[in-house]
Amino acid sequence: MTTALVDPTAVPRQREADLLASVPTGLLIGGQWRGASDGGTFDVHDPATGEVLATLASATSEDAIAALDAADAVQASWAHSVPRERAEILRRAFDLVTERAEDFALLMTLEMGKPLAESRGEVTYGAEFLRWFSEEAVRDYGRYLTTPEGQNKILVQHKPVGPCLLITPWNFPLAMATRKVAPAIAAGCTMVLKPAKLTPLTSQLFAQTMIEAGLPAGVLNVVSSSSASGISGPLLKDSRLRKVSFTGSTPVGKRLMADAAQNVLRTSMELGGNAPFIVFEDADLDQAVEGAMAAKMRNMGEACTAANRFLVHESVAQEFTAKFAAAMDALVTGRGTDPATQVGPLIDAGARDDVHALVTAALDAGATAVAGGSPVAGAGYFYRPTVLGNVPNDAEILRQEIFGPVAPVTTFATEEEAIRLANSSEYGLASYVYSRDFNRLLRVAEQIEFGMVGFNAGIISNAAAPFGGVKQSGLGREGGSEGIAEYSTTQYIGIADPYADR
């Protein structure tokens, strides 16, 4: 592992300052940016330096209700807007985000820490939800048919579920917003968006972009806040809210689901993950290492789809681990604005400390640090890319979501054992399988309990695919044709036989 030196081609600090100055710092309610009702604010920090980037208005419970007032006031008119109008707004938003890709990328790098190359990738990925759902908006089909006995006609139509609360995480500031906002707009729903307090700036800029794309006032409201419960609490108790979509930890998701049950709200929950990365004895090891790097190190490992447990056949474990460790050790760590940087900081000191605690416990249990194994000294919240070998199967690091650049490797002897180890987690979001045997890939996919499986592929997220998990990784799907259904309710109209009086 090497640390990036100051590069003369790094982003100038004045460019950073100018961009930050252009980001709205207020609450977006009813189409207007305004301060918090109590005048409260909170700071957003650069995780690479600890410096304050911006100070934003901190929404109160009163502001949250005002945002819902605005969303509810225009829900009926927005629901009756024509699909083509909604599609064109989303398409214009896609064009604007794409045009401003460098602004969005730099903003994400500043507030979240990821290298600019990764931020640019997220802009492409996040913008694609706007384009995908601009196309889906005009293809949200119902159906008309005759009952089996021929007595009546069946008319099925899709209607917007109503005002939605969208709660996004800090790790993908743009993509998690577009993945929720785009299908809600396509379906005809109004929204209250609550970004994560650690990375709200991208959502602020995105909301301004949606206004410029022509989204009517009140359809999207943004209430950034230092208090998540101060926003979600009163909204979930309000009968006008009809859906909550949350991406984040399983414990928080469970609490939101319990609160949502009081008003029987529609819920979409994308929760924790503990992705297994299975390498069979017949795998192309170079391809597997390349996939492991992608699946582990996207976002510095701070992704719910990140490979968390490397289950490697005992006959190839030593070779795979050595190659994997060499690749991890060669990565350059530094501030994401430096073009040489490949690994940015973790989001805050607590995240870095949690990662190191898991590594320390694994080492104490008998694992060996083949690469890395410690924090990086100095400013910011950096952790060395780490590969742990000989990890015991009962180690805590194999049960917890690491959310950092740490890869624990353990072994298996048979296909059956690999499947058992993969399914031993309470989580079931993403999984990865490397083998040259396609029949084996199909057998494993049918038996492992995960919502998504990558076959010889380390990156599988795509706007056209249904993203989501099973077990305690949540419920519902985002993306694909399934994505718009999460924001729609199905209405059946039984029609008397139109030929009865003939």
Stockholm file with secondary structure:
# STOCKHOLM 1.0

chainA/1-502         MTTALVDPTAVPRQREADLLASVPTGLLIGGQWRGASDGGTFDVHDPATGEVLATLASATSEDAIAALDAADAVQASWAHSVPRERAEILRRAFDLVTERAEDFALLMTLEMGKPLAESRGEVTYGAEFLRWFSEEAVRDYGRYLTTPEGQNKILVQHKPVGPCLLITPWNFPLAMATRKVAPAIAAGCTMVLKPAKLTPLTSQLFAQTMIEAGLPAGVLNVVSSSSASGISGPLLKDSRLRKVSFTGSTPVGKRLMADAAQNVLRTSMELGGNAPFIVFEDADLDQAVEGAMAAKMRNMGEACTAANRFLVHESVAQEFTAKFAAAMDALVTGRGTDPATQVGPLIDAGARDDVHALVTAALDAGATAVAGGSPVAGAGYFYRPTVLGNVPNDAEILRQEIFGPVAPVTTFATEEEAIRLANSSEYGLASYVYSRDFNRLLRVAEQIEFGMVGFNAGIISNAAAPFGGVKQSGLGREGGSEGIAEYSTTQYIGIADPYADR
#=GR chainA/1-502 SS CEECCCCTTSCCHHHHHHHHHHSCCSEEETTEEECCTTCCEEEEECTTTCCEEEEEECCCHHHHHHHHHHHHHHHHHHHTSCHHHHHHHHHHHHHHHHHTHHHHHHHHHHHHCCCHHHHHHHHHHHHHHHHHHHHHTTCCCCEEEECTTSSEEEEEEEEECCCEEEECCSSSTTHHHHHHHHHHHHHTCCEEEECCTTSCHHHHHHHHHHHHTTCCTTTEEECCCSCHHHHHHHHHHCTTCCEEEEESCHHHHHHHHHHHHTTTCEEEEECCCCEEEEECTTSCHHHHHHHHHHHHHGGGGCSTTSEEEEEEETTTHHHHHHHHHHHHHTCEESCTTSTTCSBCCCSSHHHHHHHHHHHHHHHHTTCEEEECCSBCCSSSCCBCCEEEESCCTTCGGGTSCCCSSEEEEEEESSHHHHHHHHTTSSEESEEEEECSCHHHHHHHHHHSCCSEEEESCSCCCCTTSCBCCEETTEECCBSHHHHHHTTEEEEEEEEECTTTTC
#=GC SS_cons         CEECCCCTTSCCHHHHHHHHHHSCCSEEETTEEECCTTCCEEEEECTTTCCEEEEEECCCHHHHHHHHHHHHHHHHHHHTSCHHHHHHHHHHHHHHHHHTHHHHHHHHHHHHCCCHHHHHHHHHHHHHHHHHHHHHTTCCCCEEEECTTSSEEEEEEEEECCCEEEECCSSSTTHHHHHHHHHHHHHTCCEEEECCTTSCHHHHHHHHHHHHTTCCTTTEEECCCSCHHHHHHHHHHCTTCCEEEEESCHHHHHHHHHHHHTTTCEEEEECCCCEEEEECTTSCHHHHHHHHHHHHHGGGGCSTTSEEEEEEETTTHHHHHHHHHHHHHTCEESCTTSTTCSBCCCSSHHHHHHHHHHHHHHHHTTCEEEECCSBCCSSSCCBCCEEEESCCTTCGGGTSCCCSSEEEEEEESSHHHHHHHHTTSSEESEEEEECSCHHHHHHHHHHSCCSEEEESCSCCCCTTSCBCCEETTEECCBSHHHHHHTTEEEEEEEEECTTTTC
//
